[in-house]
Amino acid sequence: FAVGLLAQAARRRTPVLLGSAAGAVAAALLADRVAPGACAWVLAGSSSASPACTQALAALGLVPALDLRLPGPGGAVLADRLLGTALDLLPDAAPDPRA
């Protein structure tokens, strides 16, 4: 399901904030194989304590927004809050919905 969701999001040009769990990173890796270039629409929320996740993110060319190396999920939630706050502070940086 996650692979299809990521591949379809890329086709629709919808950005995705990726969690640091092994399943999420594996899904991103497979989605990029199914739909080449899908990882261009993925932002890694946080780094992972798992070496496999770190290698998969490197293979995709993704640099995590936060370098927390958390042992479990949660980094993407923190990155989401941080990105939302940054957009609130910079209202002119928000994309024009008419564009």
N, C-alpha and C positions, 0 to 999 in steps of 0.2 A: 504494500500500500504506500509506504513512504517513498519508495523509488518512483512509483508512478506520480505521486503528488509533486515531488521535486522536478521530475521531467516535465510535467504539465505546467508547473509554475514558470519554468524557463521558457517554454513555448509561448506562454502568455506574457512574458517579460515582467513577471511578478517577483520582486525580491523576497528572499527567505532568510530568516535569522536561524542559523543552525545551532542546535544544542551540542554539548560536548560528549554526550553518551556514545558508546561504541556503536549502537544500532543506528543512530542518526548519522554518524560519520560514514558508516558502511553504506547506508542508503544513498548518501551524497556521492560516494565513490561509484556505486553502481548506476545511479542516475546519469552521471557524466559519461559512463560507458554506453548506456542506452541512447542518450540524447547528447552527443558531443557538444561541449560548450555550456552545458547546464550549470556548471559550477560558477559561471560568470554571474549568475543571479543569486548566489549563495554567499552570505556573510557568516563566518564562524563567530559565534558569540563569545566563546572562551576557549582557552587551551585546556587540554585534558591531562590528567596524571598518567593516563595509559599511553605507553610507547606506541602501540598500534594505532591509536587515534592520532597521535602526533605525526606518525609517518603517513597516514592517509591524508591528513590535511596538507602536509608538504607535497604529496603526490598530486593533489588537486591545485596546488599553488595558492591555498587559502592561508591568510594570516589572521589569527584570532583577534577580535576587537579588544578583548581583555586577556591578559596573561595571568590567570589565576591558578591554573593547574589543580583544579578541584578534583577530589576523588570521585565525586558523583555529579549528578545533574544540578543545574542551578545557574551556571554561568551565563546561559542565554537569557535568562530572566533578568539578571543584573545588567547585561548589555542592553536589553530592551529598555529598561528603566533609564539607563544612562543616555541612550540615543534619543529617547522621548524627551528627556529633560533638556538635552542639547538643542533639540528642535524648538522647544518652548522658549529657550533663551535667545534663539536666533530666528525670529518669525520670518525674516526676509529670505532665509535659506530654504524654506519649504517650497517644494515645486508648485508651479502654477497649475491648478487643476484643469484649466482651459487649454493647456499646451498639449 
